[in-house]
Amino acid sequence: MKVNRSNQIEAADVQMQGAEGCRVRWLIDDADGAPHFAMREFLVGPSEPTSLSHHVPSSA
């Protein structure tokens, strides 16, 4: 079992249009032996605009 503090994992810039200023930490991915699962933490500044994800219903 992997046990880490999320702040010990390096954050990377999100490479997606509309996500300027956002960063991501890959907490669990295929490098951890999870080829079909990923857990990420997104870091968004208080004044950073982001676009709605396609996972969010348009009525939200």
C-alpha positions as CSV (number, residue, x, y, z in Angstrom):
1,M,0.0,0.0,0.0
2,K,1.3,3.4,-0.9
3,V,1.2,6.0,1.9
4,N,2.4,9.5,1.2
5,R,1.5,13.1,2.1
6,S,0.2,14.8,-1.0
7,N,2.5,17.8,-0.4
8,Q,5.5,15.4,-0.8
9,I,4.5,14.8,-4.4
10,E,5.8,17.3,-7.0
11,A,3.1,19.3,-8.7
12,A,3.2,19.9,-12.5
13,D,1.5,22.5,-14.6
14,V,-1.8,21.3,-16.2
15,Q,-1.3,21.2,-20.0
16,M,-4.9,22.0,-21.1
17,Q,-6.4,25.0,-22.7
18,G,-8.3,27.1,-20.1
19,A,-6.3,25.6,-17.2
20,E,-3.6,28.3,-17.0
21,G,-2.3,28.7,-13.4
22,C,-3.6,25.2,-12.4
23,R,-1.2,22.5,-11.2
24,V,-1.7,18.7,-10.7
25,R,-0.2,16.1,-8.4
26,W,-0.5,12.5,-9.6
27,L,-1.1,10.7,-6.3
28,I,-1.6,7.2,-7.8
29,D,-1.0,6.1,-11.4
30,D,0.4,3.3,-13.5
31,A,3.9,4.0,-12.1
32,D,2.4,2.8,-8.7
33,G,1.1,-0.4,-10.2
34,A,-2.3,0.9,-11.0
35,P,-2.6,0.7,-14.8
36,H,-6.4,1.2,-14.8
37,F,-6.7,3.8,-12.0
38,A,-5.5,7.3,-11.4
39,M,-5.9,9.6,-8.4
40,R,-5.0,13.3,-8.9
41,E,-5.1,16.4,-6.8
42,F,-5.6,19.7,-8.7
43,L,-4.3,22.9,-7.2
44,V,-6.2,26.0,-8.4
45,G,-5.4,29.5,-7.1
46,P,-8.2,31.6,-5.6
47,S,-8.3,34.0,-8.5
48,E,-7.5,31.5,-11.3
49,P,-10.3,31.0,-13.9
50,T,-11.0,27.5,-15.0
51,S,-13.4,26.2,-17.7
52,L,-16.1,23.6,-16.8
53,S,-15.0,20.1,-17.3
54,H,-16.9,17.8,-19.6
55,H,-17.7,15.7,-16.5
56,V,-19.8,18.5,-15.0
57,P,-23.5,18.6,-16.1
58,S,-24.3,21.8,-18.0
59,S,-27.0,22.6,-15.5
60,A,-24.4,22.9,-12.7
